[in-house]
């Protein structure tokens, strides 16, 4: 997004082009209702690691709040006490760590081996509270060398990072998956992490400017809830869910809400990681809510109105989502797919018109063969924007905006537009360009 101040021109379907100055965004309150009170529990001797005796046979191993790290053996009848103990002892692929119902307090980072899954007895009754502290602290790490098959899942657990305010918090990151494929996180609740709830990093390269060549495949994130787990610190806005280096990832059935912190302190529900690089990713049937934007112009205090912000995409599908906030896509090329982005059947709805600013769908810098159809965009300052930016890299080609009723066909130099309808939009379709000064429609 660029720092653009919008004029309140009213139009049924308008395309506006004008020059603008850029200040490009980049990339790390109140507690969630029902969260357990923050305590500084100091682990006793029995919650420490105990003797390190790694298991040698794949199987199901148990932890319980009534277990023991000193005398337990991980069996159903004699469980360990902490997830830290279990993840240190269980490294045989095909194993399951079963977390019995109860509340756990964990003081250490847990490192999960490939092929080992973690299952709880339901997010309402199986609650893991992390008191690990420190900048960039992570509670649960799934990190490997490039192109490792995780073949594992994490399910039916609440992970609580104990963020209460900017001065009262514990763990920065909830779950970090790095360079693993076929990892499934489902039916979990991830709440109250200071910086980011979940990260999926498929290539392990820091902010690559060109395709790094490594992509994780087969990862899924579904039926989860993420609350109060993304910050905006004025320098960058983090995501509750952060994705990069992913091919074919599916994100569906989730509720992700980031509106619990003071004005200008909330990050985004879904955000790119390490410049994105996403192929064939599908985001569908989710409820996503970003805090109602309070800035007088886009980018004020480092904040934006994004519910989804992604970079370097091809073959992306965003469908059937209920969204408060905007969809912001950057450097969109179709690659081996039929489209760079297919955005359809979403409802982008704001309860009332924001007197300051709220966007709908934004496509930036380069957009090739995108399809935008059958969306409802309510109470937005603009419905759809094409921010083409630097004329040296700007590309907008073969882009279609259409609705189910495809009458009123009109052709413009940027592609085909099938007169969509918008409710409460100050401007329906806008093009912001460093070189164009032409009204298209």
C-alpha positions in Angstrom: 0.0 0.0 0.0 1.1 3.5 -0.6 0.4 6.6 1.5 -2.5 8.0 -0.5 -5.1 10.4 0.7 -8.4 9.7 -1.0 -10.9 12.2 -2.2 -14.6 11.4 -1.7 -15.6 11.2 -5.3 -18.9 9.2 -5.7 -19.2 6.8 -8.7 -21.0 3.6 -9.7 -18.0 2.3 -11.5 -15.0 4.7 -11.7 -11.3 4.2 -12.6 -9.1 7.0 -11.5 -5.4 7.4 -12.2 -3.0 9.8 -10.6 0.6 10.1 -9.4 1.3 9.5 -5.8 4.3 9.3 -3.4 5.2 6.0 -1.8 6.1 5.1 1.7 6.0 1.3 1.4 4.9 -0.8 4.3 7.1 -3.6 5.7 8.1 -6.0 7.9 7.2 -7.6 14.8 -4.4 -4.4 24.8 -6.4 -6.2 26.4 -6.5 -9.9 27.1 -8.8 -12.2 25.2 -12.0 -12.9 27.1 -11.8 -16.1 29.0 -8.0 -16.3 29.0 -6.4 -17.6 32.2 -4.8 -15.0 34.4 -1.1 -14.4 33.9 1.1 -16.0 36.5 4.9 -16.3 36.8 4.9 -20.0 37.7 8.4 -21.3 38.4 8.9 -24.9 37.3 9.4 -27.3 40.2 11.9 -30.1 40.0 9.2 -32.4 38.7 8.4 -30.1 35.8 12.0 -30.0 34.6 13.3 -32.4 32.0 14.3 -35.2 34.3 16.4 -38.0 32.9 16.7 -38.0 29.1 15.7 -41.5 27.9 14.7 -41.3 24.3 12.1 -43.8 23.2 13.1 -46.4 20.7 9.8 -47.6 19.4 7.0 -45.6 17.7 3.9 -45.4 19.7 1.5 -43.2 21.6 3.1 -41.4 24.6 1.2 -39.5 27.2 1.5 -36.4 29.4 -0.8 -35.4 32.2 -0.9 -32.5 34.7 -0.7 -35.3 37.3 2.3 -37.0 35.6 5.9 -36.9 36.5 9.0 -36.0 34.5 11.2 -37.8 37.2 9.4 -41.1 37.5 7.1 -41.2 34.5 7.8 -43.3 31.4 5.3 -41.7 29.0 2.8 -44.6 29.3 -0.9 -44.1 29.8 -0.6 -45.4 33.4 2.6 -43.4 34.1 2.7 -40.3 32.0 5.2 -37.5 31.9 4.2 -34.0 33.2 5.2 -31.6 30.4 5.2 -31.3 26.7 8.9 -30.2 26.9 9.8 -33.6 28.4 7.7 -35.5 25.8 9.2 -33.6 22.8 12.7 -34.2 24.1 12.1 -38.0 24.5 9.9 -38.8 21.6 11.7 -38.6 18.2 10.6 -41.8 16.4 8.5 -41.0 13.2 5.0 -42.4 13.5 4.7 -41.5 17.2 2.0 -39.5 18.9 2.3 -37.3 22.0 -1.1 -37.4 23.6 -1.8 -34.4 25.9 -4.5 -35.4 28.4 -7.1 -32.8 29.4 -5.9 -30.2 31.9 -3.8 -27.0 32.1 0.0 -27.1 31.6 2.5 -24.4 32.3 5.6 -24.7 30.1 8.8 -22.7 30.6 10.9 -24.0 27.7 10.8 -24.1 23.9 9.5 -27.5 22.7 11.2 -28.9 19.5 9.0 -31.4 17.7 10.8 -34.0 15.5 9.6 -34.8 12.0 6.9 -37.6 11.9 5.8 -37.0 15.5 2.3 -35.6 16.1 0.8 -33.9 19.1 -2.9 -34.4 19.9 -5.0 -33.0 22.8 -8.4 -33.9 24.0 -10.1 -30.7 22.8 -9.1 -27.1 22.8 -11.6 -26.3 25.5 -10.1 -28.7 28.0 -6.4 -29.2 26.9 -4.6 -25.9 27.6 -0.9 -25.3 27.4 0.3 -21.9 28.8 3.8 -20.8 27.8 5.8 -18.7 30.3 8.9 -18.7 28.1 10.2 -15.1 27.8 12.8 -13.3 25.6 12.8 -11.4 22.3 11.7 -13.7 19.4 10.9 -16.5 21.9 9.1 -19.4 20.3 7.0 -22.0 22.2 6.7 -24.9 19.7 9.3 -25.3 16.9 9.2 -27.6 13.9 12.4 -26.8 12.2 14.3 -28.9 9.6 16.7 -28.7 6.7 15.1 -27.9 3.4 12.5 -30.2 1.8 11.9 -32.4 4.9 8.6 -34.4 5.0 7.0 -33.6 8.3 4.1 -36.0 7.9 2.7 -34.9 11.2 -0.1 -33.0 12.9 -0.9 -30.8 15.9 -4.6 -30.9 17.0 -7.2 -30.2 19.7 -5.1 -28.0 22.0 -5.2 -24.4 23.2 -1.8 -22.7 23.2 -1.7 -19.5 25.3 1.3 -17.1 25.1 -0.1 -15.0 28.0 0.0 -11.6 26.3 -2.0 -9.0 28.3 -0.5 -5.7 27.3 2.6 -4.1 25.9 4.3 -4.3 29.3 2.8 -7.6 30.5 3.5 -10.5 28.2 5.4 -13.8 27.9 6.1 -15.6 24.6 6.5 -13.9 21.2 5.7 -16.8 18.8 3.3 -19.7 19.1 4.1 -22.4 16.5 7.0 -22.0 14.0 7.1 -24.5 11.1 10.3 -24.1 9.1 11.2 -26.1 5.9 8.8 -29.0 6.5 6.1 -30.3 4.2 2.9 -32.2 5.1 2.3 -30.5 8.4 -1.3 -30.2 9.5 -2.4 -27.8 12.3 -6.1 -28.3 13.0 -8.8 -27.7 15.7 -6.4 -25.7 17.8 -6.8 -22.4 19.6 -3.7 -20.1 19.5 -4.1 -17.0 21.7 -2.2 -14.2 23.3 1.2 -14.4 21.7 3.0 -11.1 21.5 4.3 -11.1 17.9 2.9 -13.9 15.8 0.6 -16.9 16.4 1.8 -19.3 13.7 4.5 -19.2 11.0 4.9 -21.5 8.0 8.3 -20.9 6.4 9.0 -23.2 3.4 12.4 -22.1 2.3 14.3 -20.7 5.3 15.7 -17.8 3.2 15.6 -14.3 4.7 13.5 -11.9 2.5 14.5 -13.4 -0.9 14.1 -10.9 -3.7 13.9 -13.7 -6.3 12.4 -17.1 -6.2 14.4 -19.1 -3.6 13.5 -22.4 -5.3 12.5 -24.3 -2.1 8.8 -24.7 -1.4 7.0 -26.7 1.3 4.1 -28.8 0.0 1.0 -30.3 1.5 0.8 -28.1 4.6 -2.7 -27.4 6.0 -4.1 -25.1 8.6 -7.8 -25.6 9.3 -10.6 -25.3 11.9 -8.4 -23.2 14.2 -9.0 -20.0 16.1 -6.3 -17.4 16.5 -6.9 -14.4 18.7 -4.7 -11.5 19.9 -1.5 -12.9 18.4 -0.2 -10.2 16.0 1.4 -6.9 16.8 2.0 -3.7 15.0 5.0 -1.9 16.5 5.1 1.0 14.1 8.0 -0.5 12.1 6.1 -3.6 10.9 2.8 -5.3 11.3 3.0 -9.1 12.0 0.4 -11.7 11.2 -1.6 -14.0 13.4 -0.9 -16.6 10.6 2.3 -16.0 8.5 3.0 -17.9 5.3 6.0 -18.0 2.9 7.6 -20.6 0.6 4.4 -22.6 0.3 3.1 -24.6 -2.6 -0.5 -25.9 -2.5 -1.1 -24.9 1.1 -4.7 -24.9 2.2 -6.1 -22.5 4.9 -9.8 -23.0 5.6 -12.5 -23.0 8.3 -10.5 -20.8 10.6 -11.5 -17.8 12.8 -8.7 -15.3 13.0 -9.4 -12.0 14.8 -6.9 -9.3 15.7 -8.7 -6.4 17.2 -8.0 -6.8 21.0 -5.1 -4.2 21.3 -5.1 -0.4 21.4 -5.4 1.6 18.2 -2.4 1.2 15.9 -1.1 -1.8 17.8 -2.9 -4.6 16.0 -1.2 -6.7 13.3 -3.0 -8.5 10.5 -4.9 -11.8 10.5 -2.9 -13.3 7.6 0.5 -12.0 6.5 3.3 -13.1 4.1 6.5 -14.4 5.6 10.0 -13.6 4.1 8.6 -11.9 1.0 5.9 -14.6 0.5 6.7 -16.7 -2.6 3.4 -18.6 -2.7 2.1 -21.0 -5.4 -1.3 -22.5 -5.6 -2.3 -21.5 -2.1 -6.0 -21.7 -1.2 -7.6 -19.5 1.5 -11.3 -20.3 1.9 -14.3 -20.5 4.3 -12.5 -18.4 7.0 -13.7 -15.5 9.2 -11.0 -12.8 9.3 -11.3 -9.6 11.3 -8.7 -6.8 11.5 -9.2 -4.0 13.9 -11.3 -1.2 12.5 -8.8 1.2 10.9 -8.2 4.4 12.9 -5.8 6.2 10.7 -6.7 9.3 8.8 -4.7 8.0 5.8 -3.3 4.5 4.9 -0.1 3.7 6.7 -0.5 6.1 9.6 1.7 5.0 12.5 2.8 1.9 10.5 -0.8 0.6 10.5 -2.8 -0.6 7.5 -6.3 -2.0 7.1 -5.2 -5.4 5.9 -6.9 -8.6 6.8 -4.8 -10.4 4.2 -1.4 -9.2 2.9 0.6 -11.4 0.6 3.6 -11.0 -1.7 4.9 -12.8 -4.8 1.9 -15.0 -5.6 0.8 -17.2 -8.4 -2.3 -19.5 -8.6 -3.7 -18.0 -5.4 -7.4 -18.6 -4.6 -9.3 -16.6 -2.0 -12.9 -17.7 -1.7 -16.0 -17.7 0.5 -14.4 -15.8 3.3 -16.1 -13.3 5.6 -13.6 -10.5 6.0 -13.4 -7.2 8.0 -10.4 -5.4 6.5 -8.9 -5.4 3.0 -7.2 -8.0 0.8 -3.8 -6.7 -0.3 -1.8 -8.6 -3.0 1.6 -7.6 -4.3 3.6 -8.8 -7.4 1.0 -11.1 -8.8 2.1 -13.3 -11.7 0.2 -16.4 -13.0 3.3 -18.5 -13.6 2.3 -22.1 -14.5 -1.3 -21.4 -13.4 -4.3 -19.9 -15.2 -4.4 -16.9 -13.0 -2.2 -15.0 -10.5 -5.2 -14.6 -8.1 -8.8 -15.7 -8.2 -10.8 -13.8 -5.7 -14.4 -14.8 -5.5 -17.5 -15.2 -3.4 -16.1 -13.3 -0.5 -17.9 -10.8 1.7 -15.7 -7.8 2.7 -18.0 -6.1 5.1 -17.6 -3.2 7.5 -20.5 -2.7 10.0 -20.6 1.0 9.1 -18.8 3.4 6.8 -15.4 4.3 8.4 -15.2 8.1 8.3 -11.5 7.8 7.9 -10.5 5.0 5.6 -11.2 1.3 4.8 -10.2 -0.5 1.5 -11.7 -3.5 -0.3 -9.4 -5.4 -2.7 -5.9 -4.0 -3.5 -3.5 -5.3 -6.2 -0.1 -3.7 -6.2 2.9 -3.3 -8.5 2.3 -6.2 -10.9 -0.9 -8.0 -11.6 -1.2 -10.5 -14.3 -4.3 -12.5 -15.2 -6.2 -12.0 -12.0 -9.9 -12.8 -11.7 -12.2 -10.9 -9.3 -15.8 -12.0 -9.3 -18.9 -12.5 -7.2 -17.6 -10.6 -4.2 -19.7 -8.3 -1.9 -17.8 -5.2 -0.7 -19.7 -3.1 1.8 -18.9 0.3 3.4 -15.4 0.7 1.9 -13.7 3.9 0.8 -12.7 2.1 -2.4 -13.9 -1.2 -3.8 -11.0 -2.4 -5.9 -7.6 -0.7 -6.4 -4.8 -1.3 -8.8 -1.7 0.4 -7.4 0.8 0.0 -10.3 3.6 2.0 -8.6 7.0 2.3 -10.4 6.4 2.4 -14.2 9.6 0.4 -14.7 8.0 -2.7 -13.0 4.3 -2.0 -13.3 2.2 -4.7 -15.1 -1.5 -4.9 -15.2 -2.7 -7.4 -17.9 -5.7 -9.7 -18.6 -7.4 -8.8 -15.4 -11.2 -9.5 -15.2 -13.7 -8.1 -12.7 -17.1 -9.6 -13.1 -20.3 -10.6 -11.4 -22.7 -13.5 -12.1 -24.7 -11.2 -14.4 -22.1 -10.6 -17.1 -24.1 -8.1 -19.1 -22.8 -4.6 -19.7 -19.4 -5.9 -21.0 -16.9 -3.1 -21.3 -13.3 -3.4 -22.5 -10.4 -1.3 -21.3 -6.6 -1.5 -21.8 -6.2 -3.2 -18.4 -8.5 -6.2 -19.3 -12.2 -7.0 -19.2 -14.5 -5.6 -16.6 -18.0 -7.0 -16.1 -19.7 -4.2 -14.2 -19.7 -5.3 -10.6 -21.8 -3.6 -8.0 -20.6 -2.1 -4.7 -22.4 -0.9 -1.6 -21.2 2.2 0.3 -18.0 2.6 -1.7 -16.7 6.1 -2.3 -14.9 4.8 -5.4 -15.6 1.4 -7.0 -12.5 0.7 -9.1 -9.4 2.9 -8.9 -6.0 2.7 -10.6 -3.1 4.6 -9.0 -0.1 4.9 -11.2 3.2 6.8 -11.3 2.8 7.4 -15.1 -0.9 7.2 -16.0 -3.1 10.3 -15.8 -6.1 8.9 -17.6 -9.7 8.2 -16.4 -10.5 4.8 -18.0 -14.3 4.6 -17.2 
